[in-house]
Amino acid sequence: MGSSALDVDKHRLALLAAKSDVVNGRAAASWALFAYEKANELKLLDSGGGGPDELAKRFQSGHIMYGLCRLSEPTAGVPRIILIHWVGEKVLDSRREACAGHLPAIQAFFKEAHLVLKASRVEEVNQERLSCRLSLVAPPEQSPQEAALPKKDLSGEPEELVGTNYQKTNPVLEILHTKRSSFWAQAEREEEERRQEEKRRAQEERRHWERLRMEDERREAAERERRVQEKERLIQEHRKQQAQREAEEHQWEEARRREQARALAGTSPQSWASEAALVRRRQPEGGGMGGCAVNEALAWGSGGGRVGDTLGGSMEGAQVEPQCGPEWGAFWLEGCCESGPPPLQHNPQPPKAPPLPRQKQSHCLSGI
């Protein structure tokens, strides 16, 4: 079978059962609706007993369908079977062309139909229109068995029954009817089970994805919390280290100021004046001792040392009186060295003044 040929073998049992119910009239169904399952597989879509009006409501404008309907007429002795070829108005042209060659196979399968009617709108499928179309078709020939049956009185008077109304039971028909009923019941049960199973699988899959999503959200939240805590910890450590450095700098600055105050408070104004005069006389003559060296020498002298020791040992016995106010020390330190006094460390040791060259000591002492 080609890829574009009609396939009626996959659902053949259901198709035959539905056709038998409509044609023979033994069941309550008066119509059956058939449609394509995939591309070319014909299957039973629905059935009912409401006549053409109920069948017309089942047609869809975007599909190609086939409706089999039994229509009873008072003037005819037997019911008439109509095959409706439905092609919706919204069907694509490619689909129309693909299914155009299926109509002969459909007519061959539903060979009991007395009329094939093409329709594309719901208004074309109704009791009046179908009856009008059937009136143009010759009534079917009756079989010998049907001709032997007594015809119903059309005058409206009740038919007089003679004898018994017993009918012989046909085991084959009863078995077929029972099998057909059990088949449809089994099919309905299987369809219900399939729907329940699909619903259960969909719920399980939805719960599974929901659980994965919640786990991802918890993991991301934990990672964000960890990063925030790590950042806060680093900030706290940085602040702690900065506070510790500031405290150490503050302690060092306080100690330096106290040490400097103690060093400046140990000399007298007279000793500062003599040392300043000595340096003023020394600066034009001696180029070997710079301002910083003089500053260190006088700072050592202001701490209670011997000024003569800072000048190379030629001023022995020139003891400096260690009684002076801080204002003299500030004046002297700012005036003697442009770069300011050297910073004092904790427990500073007295700086050792570099010895002056021998050839310039005489000039330095000659001024004194």
C-alpha positions in Angstrom: 0.0 0.0 0.0 1.4 3.4 -1.1 2.1 6.2 1.3 -0.9 8.2 -0.1 -3.4 5.3 -0.3 -6.3 4.9 2.1 -5.7 2.6 5.0 -8.8 0.8 6.4 -7.1 -2.2 7.8 -5.7 -0.8 11.1 -9.2 0.0 12.5 -11.2 -2.4 10.3 -13.1 -4.1 13.1 -14.4 -0.8 14.5 -15.2 0.4 11.0 -17.2 -2.7 10.2 -19.1 -2.7 13.5 -20.1 1.0 13.1 -21.2 0.5 9.5 -23.3 -2.6 10.5 -25.0 -0.6 13.3 -26.1 2.1 10.9 -27.0 0.0 7.9 -28.9 -2.8 9.7 -30.6 -0.6 12.2 -30.4 -3.1 15.0 -28.6 -0.7 17.3 -29.7 2.8 18.5 -27.0 4.4 16.3 -28.4 6.2 13.2 -25.2 7.8 12.1 -21.4 7.3 12.3 -18.6 9.8 11.7 -15.2 8.7 10.3 -12.0 10.8 10.0 -8.3 10.4 9.4 -6.1 9.4 12.3 -2.7 10.2 10.9 -2.2 10.9 7.2 -4.3 8.2 5.5 -5.6 5.9 8.3 -9.4 5.9 8.5 -10.9 5.5 12.0 -14.3 5.9 13.7 -14.6 9.3 15.4 -18.1 9.3 16.8 -21.6 7.8 16.4 -25.1 8.6 17.7 -28.8 8.2 17.2 -29.9 11.9 16.7 -30.2 11.8 13.0 -28.7 14.2 10.4 -29.1 17.3 12.6 -26.9 15.7 15.3 -24.4 14.5 12.7 -24.1 18.0 11.2 -22.9 19.4 14.5 -19.9 17.0 14.6 -18.4 18.2 11.3 -15.3 20.4 11.6 -14.4 23.1 9.1 -10.7 22.3 9.1 -10.9 18.6 8.4 -11.9 16.1 5.8 -14.5 13.6 7.2 -17.0 11.0 6.1 -20.5 10.6 7.6 -22.7 7.6 7.2 -26.4 8.3 8.0 -29.6 6.2 7.9 -32.7 8.1 6.9 -36.2 6.6 7.2 -38.9 7.8 4.8 -42.6 7.0 5.1 -43.0 6.5 1.4 -40.2 4.0 1.1 -40.4 0.5 2.5 -36.7 0.3 3.6 -34.5 3.0 5.2 -32.1 4.8 2.9 -28.3 5.1 3.6 -26.5 8.3 2.7 -22.7 8.8 2.6 -21.6 12.4 3.2 -18.2 13.4 1.9 -17.3 16.4 4.1 -14.6 18.8 3.0 -14.3 21.8 5.4 -13.9 25.3 4.1 -10.6 25.8 6.0 -8.9 22.6 4.6 -5.6 23.3 2.9 -5.4 22.8 -0.9 -2.6 20.3 -0.4 -4.7 18.2 1.9 -7.6 18.3 -0.6 -5.4 17.0 -3.3 -3.9 14.3 -1.1 -7.4 13.0 -0.1 -9.1 13.4 -3.5 -8.1 9.9 -4.6 -9.6 8.3 -1.5 -13.2 8.7 -2.5 -13.5 5.6 -4.7 -12.0 3.4 -1.9 -14.5 5.0 0.6 -17.4 4.3 -1.7 -16.2 0.7 -2.1 -15.9 0.2 1.6 -19.4 1.8 2.3 -21.0 0.1 -0.7 -24.4 -0.1 1.1 -24.8 3.7 0.7 -27.6 4.7 -1.7 -26.4 8.3 -2.2 -23.0 10.0 -1.9 -23.4 13.7 -1.0 -20.6 16.2 -0.9 -20.8 19.1 1.6 -18.6 21.8 3.0 -21.1 23.7 5.2 -23.3 22.7 8.1 -26.4 24.1 6.4 -26.1 21.5 3.6 -26.6 18.6 6.0 -30.2 18.6 7.3 -33.3 16.4 7.2 -35.1 18.4 4.5 -32.1 18.6 2.1 -31.2 15.0 2.4 -34.8 13.9 1.8 -34.9 16.1 -1.3 -31.8 14.6 -2.7 -33.1 11.1 -1.9 -36.3 11.8 -3.8 -34.2 12.1 -7.0 -32.6 8.7 -6.5 -34.5 5.6 -7.5 -35.5 3.4 -4.6 -33.4 0.3 -4.0 -34.5 -3.0 -5.2 -35.9 -5.3 -2.5 -34.5 -8.7 -1.8 -36.8 -11.7 -2.1 -36.8 -12.1 1.7 -37.8 -8.4 2.2 -40.5 -8.7 -0.5 -42.0 -11.7 1.3 -42.5 -9.8 4.5 -45.9 -8.2 5.0 -45.9 -4.4 4.3 -47.1 -2.0 6.8 -50.5 -0.4 6.4 -49.9 3.3 5.5 -53.5 4.3 6.4 -52.6 4.8 10.0 -54.8 2.0 11.3 -53.2 -0.4 13.7 -52.0 -3.6 12.2 -53.9 -6.7 13.3 -51.7 -9.4 14.6 -52.5 -13.0 13.6 -50.9 -15.8 15.5 -47.9 -15.4 17.7 -45.2 -12.8 17.6 -42.4 -15.3 18.3 -39.3 -14.8 16.3 -36.7 -17.4 15.8 -33.4 -16.7 17.4 -30.4 -16.5 15.2 -27.4 -17.6 17.2 -24.9 -16.1 14.8 -26.5 -12.7 15.0 -26.8 -12.9 18.7 -23.2 -13.8 19.1 -22.2 -11.0 16.7 -24.3 -8.5 18.7 -22.8 -9.7 22.0 -19.3 -9.6 20.7 -19.9 -6.1 19.3 -21.3 -4.9 22.6 -18.4 -6.4 24.5 -16.0 -5.0 22.0 -17.2 -1.4 22.5 -17.3 -1.8 26.2 -13.8 -3.1 26.2 -12.7 -0.3 23.9 -14.3 2.3 26.2 -12.6 0.8 29.2 -9.2 0.8 27.5 -9.7 4.4 26.3 -10.6 5.4 29.9 -7.5 3.6 31.3 -5.3 5.2 28.6 -6.6 8.7 29.5 -6.1 8.0 33.2 -2.6 6.7 32.6 -1.7 9.7 30.5 -3.1 12.0 33.2 -1.1 10.2 35.8 2.2 10.4 33.8 1.6 14.1 33.1 1.1 14.7 36.9 4.3 12.7 37.7 6.3 14.5 35.1 5.0 17.9 36.3 5.9 17.0 39.9 9.3 15.8 38.8 10.1 19.1 37.0 8.6 21.1 39.9 10.9 19.2 42.3 13.9 19.9 40.1 13.1 23.5 39.9 12.7 23.9 43.7 16.1 22.1 44.2 17.7 24.5 41.8 16.2 27.5 43.5 17.3 26.2 46.9 20.8 25.6 45.6 21.0 29.0 44.0 19.7 30.7 47.2 22.3 28.8 49.3 25.1 29.9 46.9 23.9 33.5 47.1 23.8 33.4 50.9 27.3 31.9 51.0 28.6 34.6 48.7 26.9 37.3 50.8 28.3 35.9 54.1 31.8 35.6 52.6 31.6 39.2 51.4 30.5 40.4 54.8 33.3 38.4 56.5 35.9 40.0 54.2 34.4 43.4 54.9 34.5 42.8 58.7 38.1 41.6 58.5 39.1 44.6 56.5 37.4 47.0 58.9 39.0 45.2 61.9 42.5 45.4 60.3 41.9 49.1 59.4 40.8 49.8 63.0 43.8 48.0 64.3 46.1 50.0 62.1 44.5 53.2 63.0 44.8 52.3 66.7 48.5 51.4 66.3 49.1 54.7 64.4 47.3 56.6 67.1 49.4 55.0 69.8 52.6 55.5 67.9 51.7 59.2 67.3 50.9 59.7 71.0 54.1 58.1 72.0 56.1 60.2 69.5 54.5 63.4 70.7 55.2 62.5 74.4 58.8 61.6 73.5 59.3 64.8 71.6 57.8 66.8 74.4 60.1 65.2 76.9 63.1 65.8 74.6 62.2 69.5 74.1 61.3 70.1 77.8 64.8 69.1 79.0 66.8 72.3 77.9 66.8 75.9 79.1 66.3 79.1 77.1 70.0 80.1 77.7 71.3 76.9 76.3 69.0 77.2 73.3 70.3 80.7 72.7 73.9 79.7 72.9 73.4 76.8 70.6 71.6 78.9 68.1 74.4 81.5 68.1 76.9 78.8 67.7 75.2 77.4 64.7 74.7 80.8 63.1 78.4 81.4 63.3 79.2 77.9 62.1 77.0 77.9 59.0 78.9 80.4 56.8 82.2 78.8 57.6 81.8 75.0 57.6 80.3 73.5 54.4 81.0 69.9 55.6 78.1 69.8 58.1 74.6 70.3 56.7 71.5 71.5 58.3 70.3 68.0 59.2 73.6 67.1 60.9 73.4 70.4 62.9 69.8 69.6 63.8 70.8 66.1 65.0 73.7 67.5 66.9 71.7 70.2 68.7 68.9 67.7 69.3 71.4 65.5 71.0 72.6 68.5 72.9 69.1 69.6 73.8 68.5 66.2 75.4 71.0 66.9 78.1 74.3 65.9 76.2 77.5 67.8 75.7 77.5 70.3 72.8 81.2 69.9 72.5 80.8 66.2 71.8 78.7 66.9 68.7 81.4 69.2 67.4 84.1 66.7 67.3 85.1 66.7 71.0 86.8 70.2 71.0 84.2 71.7 73.5 84.7 69.6 76.5 83.1 70.8 79.6 80.3 72.8 77.8 77.5 71.2 79.8 74.0 72.2 78.6 71.5 73.1 81.2 68.5 70.8 80.6 65.8 73.3 81.5 63.9 74.9 78.6 60.3 75.3 77.5 58.7 73.6 74.5 58.5 77.0 72.6 62.3 77.2 72.3 62.5 73.7 71.0 59.9 74.3 68.4 61.6 77.5 67.3 65.0 75.8 67.1 63.8 72.7 65.2 61.8 74.7 62.6 64.7 77.2 62.0 67.6 74.9 61.7 66.4 72.1 59.4 64.1 72.7 56.4 62.9 69.1 56.3 61.9 69.3 60.0 63.0 67.1 62.8 63.5 63.4 62.2 60.6 61.2 63.3 61.1 59.7 66.7 60.4 56.0 67.2 59.4 54.2 70.5 62.3 54.4 73.0 64.5 56.4 70.5 68.2 56.2 70.9 70.1 59.5 70.8 71.4 59.9 67.3 75.2 60.0 66.9 76.4 63.2 65.2 78.9 62.5 62.4 82.4 63.8 63.3 83.4 67.0 61.6 86.5 67.0 59.4 89.7 68.0 61.2 90.6 70.8 59.0 87.3 72.6 59.7 87.2 72.2 63.5 89.7 75.0 64.0 87.4 77.4 62.1 84.5 76.3 64.1 86.2 76.8 67.4 88.0 80.0 66.4 84.7 81.8 66.3 83.9 80.8 69.9 
